[in-house]
Structures are given as structure tokens and as C-alpha cells.
Amino acid sequence: MKFVLKCFALLFSLAMPALATGYTETRYPIVLVHGLFGFDQLLGVDYFYKVPQALQADGAKVFVAQVSATNSSELRGEQLLAQVKQILAITGAGKVNLIGHSHGGPTTRYVASVRPDLVASVTNIAGVNKGSKVADVVRKTAAPGTVSESAAILIAEGLAKLIGLASKDGSLPQNANAALDALTTQGSAKFNAKFPEGLPLGACNEGAYQVNGVRYYSWSGASPVTNIIDVSDAAMGLTSLAFNEKNDGLVSSCSSHLGQVLRDDYQMNHLDEVNQFVGIVSLFETNPVSVFRQHANRLKNAGL
């Protein structure tokens, strides 16, 4: 119900006198989907920091989904599907454009696979499409049935519950173990066997641009450390040590590939890609908000 009220509030704001140029005015609504430990808005700060407002300002109808901060890709996908149906009922649109970051990647892919008739496009931003080496390391350290696993799950689910309460939706089920398994290389392979649409056949190629009428796009960063005043950069630099290939600190560039790869080497880390931490990003790269705006315009020009 809270989600529905948020949707009505957003639609009301869109009905106000328009100053939009139409640059981001896509045919179908845009739905932004957060990743692991994500939220729609936390203590007044958007997960996609300043992105919804920038897209709305030039004509887009934008909705921010909230799914479980920690859970399996399939369960998160079912939660997202329910919200997509609500959005279509509210707007009268026939389809949506799904844009997912990190674990939001497989989440959006699930919806497009099971209900392609409701989806115009899927865009992954650093989507964990072939697993993360960081998740592999954590799973190896916290092996099933060990004390380390129990402690890690307790901490992770506690954090997820705090996020849920702070984002005013603490009712969503959390399962840190299922989330971790989903993001490992092995877990991703199992998911991909069921939901392969848009995935590259080769190790680091592009995937099919269109499957079952759904267009697929992706982009990602490849610079774990980008701004010395960003408090999150140290963590990204540390986690990047798990990789022996180009990565954004949590996801390798090749793992992020889906459909048409727009770019996989932005000077951004995993948080920069959604304009976090509160907009402190590289001064020597296109601003993340501009990348979202450009993509909305791309979708518009494609008739989506």
C-alpha cells in the first residue's frame, strides 16, 4: 500500500505545470531497481541519488522499486513483478523500462524472462550477471554450516532489517544466505540456466540486443577508487583486490555485460554508478546522472 501511495504522489507531481523539454520522455515508465542492501530512499537520501528527479524534470515517468535488501534473485524478481503490475495499473501504460543496479540486474532480468509482455527494455548497471568474485570469497570464508556463516548472516540480516525500517518498509523478508548464494559465480550460473535472455555466449562479449520483444542494455564502471574524499572508496579499493580483471570494486566488467554493452569502463566504482556516496564521484568522468539522462533519451529515440 505504501508503494501505491508513493506512486500516486509521484504521478501528482508529474501533473504539475511542465517545464520539461522532453529529452527523457520515454514512451513507457522507467522503473529503477536497487541492488544488495539497497532501498528506495533511506533517511531522505535516494539510492539512485538525484537520478529520479533529473529524469522527471525532462519528461520521464519514474518509479523507484523497493525489494528485499537481501534475498534470492527469484524472490526479489517476484516482488518487482508485483510492483510492475501496480505501476501499469496506475499509469495505464502497456509496459515498463526496467533499470537495475548490481543485484537489481538479475532481479530485472527475472521479470523480463517470466513476463516479457510487460517489459519494453531491461538495462543493467554493473549487473551481477555472471557472479562476483567478492561473493565467492565471502562464501569460501563463510562456508555453509560454519560459525563464520552464522555470524555473517546475523550481521547481514540485522543490517537489512535496519535498512527496511529506515526506508519505511521493514515488512519485506530478508535472507542474507540466499542473497550471497545468488551472487556467487556458481549461483549466478544456476540462475542464468533458467533465465538466459540477453546474456553473452562468450566470456566477455555482447548478448542479444532483443529477445522476446525486450531490448537489453548494460553499462558499468571500472575504477574502484575515484575520489579521495569519498568515504566509500577505501572499501571499494579493498574489495577490488579479489579480482584479476577490470572491475568496479564489486563486479567485473565482463560479468556486467548484458545485451548491447554501452560502455564497461566508466571511471566509476560500484557506488559511483548510482551517484553515491551523495554525489561524490570522479571529477574527470561524465556525471552518473548525465549517463542516466542520456540513456533515457536513447530509450525515447528507440520508441521505448
Secondary structure, 3 states (H helix, E strand, C coil): CHHHHHHHHHHHHHCCCCCCCCCCCCCCCEEEECCCCCCCEECCEECCCCHHHHHHHCCCCEEECCCCCCCCHHHHHHHHHHHHHHHHHHHCCCCEEEEEECCHHHHHHHHHHHCHHHEEEEEEECCCCCCCHHHHHHHHHCCCCCHHHHHHHHHHHHHHHHHHHHCCCCCCCCCHHHHHHHHCHHHHHHHHHHCCCCCCCCCCCCCCCEECCEEEEEEEECCCCCCCCCCCHHHHHHHHHHCCCCECCCCECCCCCCCEEEEEEECCCCCHHHCCCCCCCCCCCCCHHHHHHHHHHHHHHCCC
